[in-house]
Amino acid sequence: MVPGVGFDARGGRTGHGKGYYDKLLENAKPETPFVALAFECQMFDEIPMQGHDIFMDKVVTEKRVYEGIGRNGIGRQATA
């Protein structure tokens, strides 16, 4: 589970701007899924991402599951 302040449907996330979780996630095993729990009010059209930022595999809200790009770069649609 990966915390965040805001997310988008691609699995983009923003935290508190220090990059701590991105650094931590870089060292995760390749098979480890990156999943974030959020409320729908934390979802934005697009979170600006930089080269070091890591996309989530899934963002789960009270309304739907967003299938993110993940670190493999394969995007999918949100499911209700």
DONUBA-454790 format. One record per residue (C-alpha): residue number from 1; x, z, y; residue in one letter. Coordinates in nm, 4 decimals. Layout:
BEGIN
<atom><k>NUM</k><x>X</x><z>Z</z><y>Y</y><r>a</r></atom>
...
***
This chain:
BEGIN
<atom><k>1</k><x>0.0000</x><z>0.0000</z><y>0.0000</y><r>m</r></atom>
<atom><k>2</k><x>0.1377</x><z>-0.1038</z><y>0.3362</y><r>v</r></atom>
<atom><k>3</k><x>0.0122</x><z>0.0551</z><y>0.6587</y><r>p</r></atom>
<atom><k>4</k><x>-0.0472</x><z>-0.1318</z><y>0.9804</y><r>g</r></atom>
<atom><k>5</k><x>-0.2249</x><z>-0.1243</z><y>1.3139</y><r>v</r></atom>
<atom><k>6</k><x>-0.3637</x><z>-0.4790</z><y>1.2955</y><r>g</r></atom>
<atom><k>7</k><x>-0.3835</x><z>-0.7672</z><y>1.0476</y><r>f</r></atom>
<atom><k>8</k><x>-0.4936</x><z>-1.1293</z><y>1.0263</y><r>d</r></atom>
<atom><k>9</k><x>-0.6450</x><z>-1.3385</z><y>0.7463</y><r>a</r></atom>
<atom><k>10</k><x>-0.3015</x><z>-1.4835</z><y>0.6586</y><r>r</r></atom>
<atom><k>11</k><x>-0.1754</x><z>-1.1355</z><y>0.5767</y><r>g</r></atom>
<atom><k>12</k><x>0.0116</x><z>-1.0996</z><y>0.9039</y><r>g</r></atom>
<atom><k>13</k><x>0.0523</x><z>-0.7392</z><y>1.0121</y><r>r</r></atom>
<atom><k>14</k><x>0.1649</x><z>-0.5416</z><y>1.3093</y><r>t</r></atom>
<atom><k>15</k><x>0.2748</x><z>-0.1823</z><y>1.3026</y><r>g</r></atom>
<atom><k>16</k><x>0.4317</x><z>0.0186</z><y>1.5792</y><r>h</r></atom>
<atom><k>17</k><x>0.6937</x><z>-0.2449</z><y>1.6631</y><r>g</r></atom>
<atom><k>18</k><x>1.0095</x><z>-0.0953</z><y>1.5130</y><r>k</r></atom>
<atom><k>19</k><x>1.0256</x><z>-0.3086</z><y>1.1956</y><r>g</r></atom>
<atom><k>20</k><x>1.0693</x><z>-0.0104</z><y>0.9622</y><r>y</r></atom>
<atom><k>21</k><x>0.8259</x><z>-0.1327</z><y>0.6975</y><r>y</r></atom>
<atom><k>22</k><x>0.9581</x><z>-0.4895</z><y>0.7118</y><r>d</r></atom>
<atom><k>23</k><x>1.3057</x><z>-0.3542</z><y>0.6354</y><r>k</r></atom>
<atom><k>24</k><x>1.1671</x><z>-0.1402</z><y>0.3529</y><r>l</r></atom>
<atom><k>25</k><x>0.9679</x><z>-0.4294</z><y>0.2036</y><r>l</r></atom>
<atom><k>26</k><x>1.2737</x><z>-0.6560</z><y>0.1973</y><r>e</r></atom>
<atom><k>27</k><x>1.4126</x><z>-0.4343</z><y>-0.0802</y><r>n</r></atom>
<atom><k>28</k><x>1.0966</x><z>-0.4284</z><y>-0.2943</y><r>a</r></atom>
<atom><k>29</k><x>1.1026</x><z>-0.5901</z><y>-0.6373</y><r>k</r></atom>
<atom><k>30</k><x>0.9813</x><z>-0.9530</z><y>-0.6264</y><r>p</r></atom>
<atom><k>31</k><x>0.6791</x><z>-0.8741</z><y>-0.8458</y><r>e</r></atom>
<atom><k>32</k><x>0.5591</x><z>-0.5908</z><y>-0.6192</y><r>t</r></atom>
<atom><k>33</k><x>0.2339</x><z>-0.6914</z><y>-0.4451</y><r>p</r></atom>
<atom><k>34</k><x>0.2016</x><z>-0.6064</z><y>-0.0764</y><r>f</r></atom>
<atom><k>35</k><x>-0.1522</x><z>-0.4801</z><y>-0.0161</y><r>v</r></atom>
<atom><k>36</k><x>-0.2915</x><z>-0.3316</z><y>0.3041</y><r>a</r></atom>
<atom><k>37</k><x>-0.6115</x><z>-0.1311</z><y>0.3473</y><r>l</r></atom>
<atom><k>38</k><x>-0.7830</x><z>-0.1823</z><y>0.6818</y><r>a</r></atom>
<atom><k>39</k><x>-1.1138</x><z>-0.1718</z><y>0.8608</y><r>f</r></atom>
<atom><k>40</k><x>-1.2658</x><z>-0.5017</z><y>0.9699</y><r>e</r></atom>
<atom><k>41</k><x>-1.2166</x><z>-0.3917</z><y>1.3336</y><r>c</r></atom>
<atom><k>42</k><x>-0.8393</x><z>-0.4069</z><y>1.2678</y><r>q</r></atom>
<atom><k>43</k><x>-0.8584</x><z>-0.7790</z><y>1.1864</y><r>m</r></atom>
<atom><k>44</k><x>-0.7459</x><z>-1.0277</z><y>1.4519</y><r>f</r></atom>
<atom><k>45</k><x>-0.7523</x><z>-1.4077</z><y>1.4722</y><r>d</r></atom>
<atom><k>46</k><x>-0.3743</x><z>-1.4218</z><y>1.4567</y><r>e</r></atom>
<atom><k>47</k><x>-0.0953</x><z>-1.1658</z><y>1.4591</y><r>i</r></atom>
<atom><k>48</k><x>0.2243</x><z>-1.3106</z><y>1.6128</y><r>p</r></atom>
<atom><k>49</k><x>0.4892</x><z>-1.3104</z><y>1.3417</y><r>m</r></atom>
<atom><k>50</k><x>0.8662</x><z>-1.3443</z><y>1.3680</y><r>q</r></atom>
<atom><k>51</k><x>1.1170</x><z>-1.4601</z><y>1.1075</y><r>g</r></atom>
<atom><k>52</k><x>1.1854</x><z>-1.1094</z><y>0.9758</y><r>h</r></atom>
<atom><k>53</k><x>0.8146</x><z>-1.0153</z><y>0.9477</y><r>d</r></atom>
<atom><k>54</k><x>0.6640</x><z>-1.0060</z><y>0.5994</y><r>i</r></atom>
<atom><k>55</k><x>0.3112</x><z>-1.1257</z><y>0.5200</y><r>f</r></atom>
<atom><k>56</k><x>0.0820</x><z>-0.9214</z><y>0.2961</y><r>m</r></atom>
<atom><k>57</k><x>-0.0442</x><z>-1.0579</z><y>-0.0353</y><r>d</r></atom>
<atom><k>58</k><x>-0.3858</x><z>-0.9021</z><y>0.0310</y><r>k</r></atom>
<atom><k>59</k><x>-0.5638</x><z>-0.7213</z><y>0.3115</y><r>v</r></atom>
<atom><k>60</k><x>-0.8648</x><z>-0.5250</z><y>0.1854</y><r>v</r></atom>
<atom><k>61</k><x>-1.1378</x><z>-0.4231</z><y>0.4308</y><r>t</r></atom>
<atom><k>62</k><x>-1.4839</x><z>-0.2734</z><y>0.3869</y><r>e</r></atom>
<atom><k>63</k><x>-1.6305</x><z>-0.6274</z><y>0.4050</y><r>k</r></atom>
<atom><k>64</k><x>-1.3918</x><z>-0.8546</z><y>0.2180</y><r>r</r></atom>
<atom><k>65</k><x>-1.0572</x><z>-0.9144</z><y>0.0562</y><r>v</r></atom>
<atom><k>66</k><x>-0.8241</x><z>-1.1454</z><y>0.2475</y><r>y</r></atom>
<atom><k>67</k><x>-0.5809</x><z>-1.3327</z><y>0.0239</y><r>e</r></atom>
<atom><k>68</k><x>-0.2710</x><z>-1.3446</z><y>0.2406</y><r>g</r></atom>
<atom><k>69</k><x>0.0259</x><z>-1.5776</z><y>0.2436</y><r>i</r></atom>
<atom><k>70</k><x>0.2496</x><z>-1.3117</z><y>0.0906</y><r>g</r></atom>
<atom><k>71</k><x>0.6226</x><z>-1.3472</z><y>0.0734</y><r>r</r></atom>
<atom><k>72</k><x>0.5879</x><z>-1.6670</z><y>-0.1321</y><r>n</r></atom>
<atom><k>73</k><x>0.4197</x><z>-1.8487</z><y>0.1563</y><r>g</r></atom>
<atom><k>74</k><x>0.1098</x><z>-1.9546</z><y>-0.0391</y><r>i</r></atom>
<atom><k>75</k><x>-0.2029</x><z>-1.9037</z><y>0.1709</y><r>g</r></atom>
<atom><k>76</k><x>-0.5561</x><z>-1.8750</z><y>0.0319</y><r>r</r></atom>
<atom><k>77</k><x>-0.9051</x><z>-1.8179</z><y>0.1697</y><r>q</r></atom>
<atom><k>78</k><x>-1.0742</x><z>-1.4818</z><y>0.2239</y><r>a</r></atom>
<atom><k>79</k><x>-1.3244</x><z>-1.3772</z><y>-0.0417</y><r>t</r></atom>
<atom><k>80</k><x>-1.6437</x><z>-1.1872</z><y>0.0315</y><r>a</r></atom>
***
